[in-house]
Amino acid sequence: MKNNKGFSLVELIIVIAIMAILVGVMAPQLIKYIEKSNVSADTQLAGTVQTAATTAMMDPEVLANQTASNYITTLQGSSAAPLTSFVGTANSYTSAVSEILGVTSAAEVTGSLKSAGASSIEVTLGTNSCAVVLPGTDSRGSKSGSGYTYAIGVY
């Protein structure tokens, strides 16, 4: 009587085939969830930018500076502006936003974007509002390019 202690080649091939089918079914779902996670991270980053822009806009020291106050008024009268208009050393407002964000340039912030469609952050200031937009992505994690604009809450 023969005592075999192991798996036959056919059994191993069947197990490998089952694993390949499972990976083929699960991989697209995993990729979709990873992109959703990246969009969520970008949304949090955009929310941080919104908070920084709003906080700096309400800072009494910034408002006391005539150059910064005029700059804020100019931004409020325009449409969506790139993040480079809000970060830097142009005046006390942009310096305050940079300090709150803990960066020295807008590239440091946009370099942190993770989702496939997002490559920039745009900010719109109103008299009593601040909206931050991630062009090129949507809340579902779409990779559809610039056709989408995902706006972060307006305050």
BAGUKE-538364 format. One line per field, with one value per residue (C-alpha): residue in three letters; x, y, z. Coordinates in steps of 0.5 Angstrom, whole numbers. Layout:
residues N
residu: ALA;... $
c1: X;... $
c2: Y;... $
c3: Z;... $
END
This chain:
residues 155
residu: MET;LYS;ASN;ASN;LYS;GLY;PHE;SER;LEU;VAL;GLU;LEU;ILE;ILE;VAL;ILE;ALA;ILE;MET;ALA;ILE;LEU;VAL;GLY;VAL;MET;ALA;PRO;GLN;LEU;ILE;LYS;TYR;ILE;GLU;LYS;SER;ASN;VAL;SER;ALA;ASP;THR;GLN;LEU;ALA;GLY;THR;VAL;GLN;THR;ALA;ALA;THR;THR;ALA;MET;MET;ASP;PRO;GLU;VAL;LEU;ALA;ASN;GLN;THR;ALA;SER;ASN;TYR;ILE;THR;THR;LEU;GLN;GLY;SER;SER;ALA;ALA;PRO;LEU;THR;SER;PHE;VAL;GLY;THR;ALA;ASN;SER;TYR;THR;SER;ALA;VAL;SER;GLU;ILE;LEU;GLY;VAL;THR;SER;ALA;ALA;GLU;VAL;THR;GLY;SER;LEU;LYS;SER;ALA;GLY;ALA;SER;SER;ILE;GLU;VAL;THR;LEU;GLY;THR;ASN;SER;CYS;ALA;VAL;VAL;LEU;PRO;GLY;THR;ASP;SER;ARG;GLY;SER;LYS;SER;GLY;SER;GLY;TYR;THR;TYR;ALA;ILE;GLY;VAL;TYR $
c1: 0;3;2;3;4;3;-1;-1;0;-7;-9;-4;-6;-13;-12;-7;-13;-18;-13;-12;-20;-21;-15;-18;-25;-22;-17;-21;-25;-19;-16;-23;-23;-15;-17;-23;-18;-14;-20;-21;-14;-15;-21;-18;-12;-17;-21;-15;-13;-20;-19;-12;-15;-21;-17;-12;-18;-21;-14;-14;-7;-8;-14;-10;-5;-7;-3;-6;-13;-13;-11;-16;-21;-18;-19;-26;-28;-25;-27;-23;-16;-10;-7;-1;-5;-6;1;8;11;7;4;2;-5;-1;5;-1;-4;3;4;-2;-1;6;9;13;10;4;8;9;1;-1;5;1;-5;-6;-12;-11;-15;-13;-7;-9;-13;-17;-20;-25;-26;-33;-35;-37;-35;-29;-30;-24;-25;-21;-21;-21;-24;-30;-33;-33;-26;-27;-21;-25;-20;-22;-29;-31;-30;-31;-32;-31;-36;-37;-37 $
c2: 0;7;12;19;25;31;35;32;37;38;40;45;48;48;52;57;58;59;64;68;68;71;76;78;80;83;88;93;94;95;100;104;104;106;112;114;114;119;123;123;125;131;133;134;138;142;143;145;150;153;154;157;162;164;164;169;173;174;176;183;184;182;187;192;192;196;192;186;188;191;184;181;186;184;177;177;181;175;168;162;164;159;157;161;167;165;162;166;172;177;181;179;176;171;170;168;163;160;160;157;151;151;151;156;155;153;147;144;143;141;136;133;132;124;123;121;127;133;137;144;147;153;158;163;168;172;177;172;166;162;156;151;147;141;141;134;130;128;126;118;118;119;119;123;129;136;135;135;140;138;144;144;147;154;158 $
c3: 0;-2;3;-1;4;-1;-6;-13;-19;-21;-14;-14;-20;-18;-12;-16;-21;-15;-13;-19;-20;-13;-15;-21;-18;-12;-16;-19;-12;-9;-14;-13;-6;-6;-10;-6;0;-4;-6;2;4;-2;1;8;5;2;8;12;6;7;15;14;9;13;19;16;13;20;24;26;25;18;17;20;15;9;3;6;7;0;-3;1;-2;-9;-8;-6;-12;-17;-19;-17;-16;-15;-9;-11;-9;-2;0;0;2;-2;4;11;9;5;10;15;11;10;17;19;13;15;8;4;-2;-6;-9;-2;-1;-9;-8;-3;-7;-8;-12;-20;-22;-17;-19;-16;-11;-13;-7;-8;-3;-2;3;8;5;3;-2;-4;-10;-13;-20;-24;-19;-15;-9;-11;-13;-21;-25;-31;-31;-31;-32;-25;-20;-12;-8;0;4;4;10 $
END
